[in-house]
Amino acid sequence: QVQLVESGGGLVQAGGSLRLSCAVSGRTFSSYAMGWFRQAPGKEREFVAAISRSGTNTYYANSVKGRFTISRDNAKNTVYLQMNSLKPEDTAVYYCAAKSDLHIMVVVTTRSAYDYWGQGTQVTVSS
């Protein structure tokens, strides 16, 4: 059974940084394309960033482009989300997700396409 466990969330002031981690177990990590999503209170879960199985290709939501960086370490079975220049509107629960059976270079931005999800980690940015 595949398990995804996020960590690294917390409270930070506007302009600060956080690095989220998502550890994956249960199957060969390199077989998954990975993504990060977030959900603010009263809002739908939205796409943040995605990375291909190889790590070569990445894609970002316009709202985070230039501030967030997604990366993966296939040797550590972990995907990361480095978040810089944080804004109050980045406040949300952040979820990582995994999608299997894709070409090694493909990224996935559609929430419904993902097969597995973590439980989420809270990120709160104060003004």
Secondary structure as a PSIPRED ss2 file (coil, helix, strand):
# PSIPRED VFORMAT (PSIPRED V4.0)

   1 Q C   1.000  0.000  0.000
   2 V C   1.000  0.000  0.000
   3 Q E   0.000  0.000  1.000
   4 L E   0.000  0.000  1.000
   5 V E   0.000  0.000  1.000
   6 E E   0.000  0.000  1.000
   7 S E   0.000  0.000  1.000
   8 G C   1.000  0.000  0.000
   9 G C   1.000  0.000  0.000
  10 G E   0.000  0.000  1.000
  11 L E   0.000  0.000  1.000
  12 V E   0.000  0.000  1.000
  13 Q E   0.000  0.000  1.000
  14 A C   1.000  0.000  0.000
  15 G C   1.000  0.000  0.000
  16 G C   1.000  0.000  0.000
  17 S C   1.000  0.000  0.000
  18 L E   0.000  0.000  1.000
  19 R E   0.000  0.000  1.000
  20 L E   0.000  0.000  1.000
  21 S E   0.000  0.000  1.000
  22 C E   0.000  0.000  1.000
  23 A E   0.000  0.000  1.000
  24 V E   0.000  0.000  1.000
  25 S E   0.000  0.000  1.000
  26 G C   1.000  0.000  0.000
  27 R C   1.000  0.000  0.000
  28 T C   1.000  0.000  0.000
  29 F H   0.000  1.000  0.000
  30 S H   0.000  1.000  0.000
  31 S H   0.000  1.000  0.000
  32 Y E   0.000  0.000  1.000
  33 A E   0.000  0.000  1.000
  34 M E   0.000  0.000  1.000
  35 G E   0.000  0.000  1.000
  36 W E   0.000  0.000  1.000
  37 F E   0.000  0.000  1.000
  38 R E   0.000  0.000  1.000
  39 Q E   0.000  0.000  1.000
  40 A C   1.000  0.000  0.000
  41 P C   1.000  0.000  0.000
  42 G C   1.000  0.000  0.000
  43 K C   1.000  0.000  0.000
  44 E C   1.000  0.000  0.000
  45 R C   1.000  0.000  0.000
  46 E E   0.000  0.000  1.000
  47 F E   0.000  0.000  1.000
  48 V E   0.000  0.000  1.000
  49 A E   0.000  0.000  1.000
  50 A E   0.000  0.000  1.000
  51 I E   0.000  0.000  1.000
  52 S C   1.000  0.000  0.000
  53 R C   1.000  0.000  0.000
  54 S C   1.000  0.000  0.000
  55 G C   1.000  0.000  0.000
  56 T C   1.000  0.000  0.000
  57 N C   1.000  0.000  0.000
  58 T E   0.000  0.000  1.000
  59 Y E   0.000  0.000  1.000
  60 Y E   0.000  0.000  1.000
  61 A C   1.000  0.000  0.000
  62 N C   1.000  0.000  0.000
  63 S C   1.000  0.000  0.000
  64 V C   1.000  0.000  0.000
  65 K C   1.000  0.000  0.000
  66 G C   1.000  0.000  0.000
  67 R C   1.000  0.000  0.000
  68 F E   0.000  0.000  1.000
  69 T E   0.000  0.000  1.000
  70 I E   0.000  0.000  1.000
  71 S E   0.000  0.000  1.000
  72 R E   0.000  0.000  1.000
  73 D E   0.000  0.000  1.000
  74 N C   1.000  0.000  0.000
  75 A C   1.000  0.000  0.000
  76 K C   1.000  0.000  0.000
  77 N C   1.000  0.000  0.000
  78 T E   0.000  0.000  1.000
  79 V E   0.000  0.000  1.000
  80 Y E   0.000  0.000  1.000
  81 L E   0.000  0.000  1.000
  82 Q E   0.000  0.000  1.000
  83 M E   0.000  0.000  1.000
  84 N C   1.000  0.000  0.000
  85 S C   1.000  0.000  0.000
  86 L C   1.000  0.000  0.000
  87 K C   1.000  0.000  0.000
  88 P H   0.000  1.000  0.000
  89 E H   0.000  1.000  0.000
  90 D H   0.000  1.000  0.000
  91 T C   1.000  0.000  0.000
  92 A E   0.000  0.000  1.000
  93 V E   0.000  0.000  1.000
  94 Y E   0.000  0.000  1.000
  95 Y E   0.000  0.000  1.000
  96 C E   0.000  0.000  1.000
  97 A E   0.000  0.000  1.000
  98 A E   0.000  0.000  1.000
  99 K E   0.000  0.000  1.000
 100 S E   0.000  0.000  1.000
 101 D C   1.000  0.000  0.000
 102 L C   1.000  0.000  0.000
 103 H C   1.000  0.000  0.000
 104 I C   1.000  0.000  0.000
 105 M C   1.000  0.000  0.000
 106 V C   1.000  0.000  0.000
 107 V C   1.000  0.000  0.000
 108 V C   1.000  0.000  0.000
 109 T C   1.000  0.000  0.000
 110 T C   1.000  0.000  0.000
 111 R H   0.000  1.000  0.000
 112 S H   0.000  1.000  0.000
 113 A H   0.000  1.000  0.000
 114 Y C   1.000  0.000  0.000
 115 D C   1.000  0.000  0.000
 116 Y E   0.000  0.000  1.000
 117 W E   0.000  0.000  1.000
 118 G C   1.000  0.000  0.000
 119 Q C   1.000  0.000  0.000
 120 G C   1.000  0.000  0.000
 121 T E   0.000  0.000  1.000
 122 Q E   0.000  0.000  1.000
 123 V E   0.000  0.000  1.000
 124 T E   0.000  0.000  1.000
 125 V E   0.000  0.000  1.000
 126 S E   0.000  0.000  1.000
 127 S C   1.000  0.000  0.000
